[in-house]
Amino acid sequence: MPIARLDSRALIRISGPDARPFLHNLLTQNVETLQPGELRFGALLSPPGRLMFDLFIWGEEDGVILDVAADRRDALLQRLSMYRLRSSVDVMAIPDAVFVAWGADRPDGFVDDPRLPALGGRRWGDQSETDATEADWQAHRLTLGVPDPTADTLQDKTYPIEADFDLLNGIDFHKGCFIGQETTSRMKRRGTIKNRMMAITFDGPAPERGAEVLNGDLRAGEVMTGAEGRAIALMRLDRMEGDLTVEGRPVRVAKPDWIPDFQG
């Protein structure tokens, strides 16, 4: 089973008597029921309900560890400090690293990725033997059609459902209030979802980020990140059928089996 260190991720520890209720009222995921050693996926949204920070939430005996984008950690620390007010919590960055493993078996110490079992396992700590690179891990993620919420979304412009958080166990719709909950719940309840992150395939190198996906002459989506032969695009659900092109090249939507059939 390949193991890689994700230098694109960093860690924050939230501890203290109010750690769980403090985060529970902010995040899209249920933190109150999180058990020590358990891992969940979620996000911190803006008040209008758009994605600001994606994160993994690790349960500890006296608090939680947040696994976040490394280049967004300082911004999240500042945001959490702003929300802390009188809550009895300590918020601090910690230097440990994030590791991923994927393949046939899960090594000791790794916990299943809560988004999708096929993604493999995840752990944090000071060290772990590695035999793969982060680029190898990203290629594996792309083969499964799973978006990277940090790389593939437009900060504070993308709704979590557009980034498939509802299909990847990133939103607990039964937990009660969280920041941005009203918009998120309304989109899910009313089915007013016009766009989703989808994998597209093509021949050759990935198009530039921001390149238009066209269905004939109509705009059908926008390319996010990718690699040779495969990328993630934000697609209009009503324009995924037909002759799709990007910069004159034919492309195809590669809908993975974890995404249900949608009707635009």
Secondary structure, DSSP 8 states (H G I E B T S, - for coil): --EEE-TTEEEEEEESTTHHHHHHTTSSS--TT--TT-EEEEEEE-TTS-EEEEEEEEEETTEEEEEEEGGGHHHHHHHHHHHHTT---EEEEE--EEEEE-SSS--TT-EE-SS-GGG-EEEEES-----S-HHHHHHHHHHTT---HHHHS-TTTS-TTTTTTTTTT---TTS---TTHHHHHHHHHHT---EEEEEEE-SSS---TT-EEEETTEEEEEEEEEETTEEEEEEEGGG-SS-EEETTEEEEE---TTS-----
